[in-house]
Amino acid sequence: MSAPLSSGIITRTEYGPDGEWQVRHVPGGSSIKDYRCPGCDQLIPPGVGHVVTWPSGEYGSVEERRHWHLPCWNARGRRRPGVRRLR
């Protein structure tokens, strides 16, 4: 089950060449399932802190949310897209 975006967790807006994004830090203790980071295509296992991002214009729709390792999110403008795994 996805956490509601209206929860008490602080979300900030980031601006970059790829647009305006809503970014939320997820503490390791709050992470309870695996996610695949779109930056490195590696798993983010339960218990590992990371960020959840979504385009500002999408109002946080579940379909647009992505879970990233923080270093991958911060480097997204300097990395070329890699091969993506099929789900």
C-alpha positions in Angstrom: 0.0 0.0 0.0 1.3 3.4 -0.9 1.7 6.1 1.8 -0.8 9.0 1.3 0.9 12.1 -0.1 -1.1 14.2 2.4 0.7 12.6 5.3 2.7 14.8 7.8 6.0 14.1 6.0 7.6 17.3 4.6 7.8 17.6 0.9 9.9 20.2 -0.9 9.9 21.5 -4.4 13.1 21.3 -6.5 13.6 23.0 -9.9 16.0 21.7 -12.5 16.5 21.4 -16.3 14.2 18.4 -16.2 11.3 20.4 -14.7 9.8 21.1 -11.3 9.6 18.2 -8.9 8.2 17.4 -5.5 10.7 15.6 -3.4 10.1 13.7 -0.2 12.8 12.0 2.0 11.9 8.6 3.2 13.7 7.5 6.4 15.0 4.0 6.4 12.7 2.9 9.1 9.7 3.9 7.1 10.6 1.9 4.0 9.0 -1.5 4.1 9.3 -2.9 0.5 11.6 -3.1 -2.4 11.7 -0.3 -5.0 13.8 0.0 -8.2 15.8 3.2 -8.5 15.4 4.6 -12.0 18.8 6.2 -11.8 20.9 3.1 -11.4 18.3 0.4 -12.0 19.3 -1.3 -8.7 16.9 -2.3 -5.9 16.3 -0.1 -2.9 15.7 -2.7 -0.2 13.4 -2.2 2.8 15.0 -0.2 5.6 17.1 1.9 3.3 16.5 5.7 3.3 15.8 7.2 -0.1 13.7 9.9 -1.8 10.3 9.8 -3.6 9.8 12.2 -6.4 7.0 13.2 -8.8 6.4 16.0 -11.2 4.8 19.0 -9.6 2.1 19.2 -12.2 1.0 15.6 -11.4 -0.1 16.4 -7.9 1.6 13.3 -6.6 -0.3 10.7 -8.5 0.8 7.2 -7.6 1.6 6.5 -11.3 4.1 9.3 -11.4 6.0 8.6 -8.2 9.5 7.3 -8.4 11.8 6.0 -5.6 15.4 7.0 -6.0 18.7 6.6 -4.1 19.5 10.1 -3.0 22.9 10.2 -4.8 21.2 8.9 -8.0 18.5 11.6 -7.7 21.2 14.3 -7.2 23.2 13.0 -10.2 20.2 12.6 -12.6 21.3 15.5 -14.8 24.9 14.2 -15.2 24.0 10.6 -16.0 22.9 9.1 -19.3 20.0 6.7 -19.1 21.0 3.1 -18.8 19.3 -0.1 -19.8 16.1 -0.5 -17.9 14.9 -3.8 -16.6 11.5 -5.1 -17.5 9.1 -5.5 -14.6 
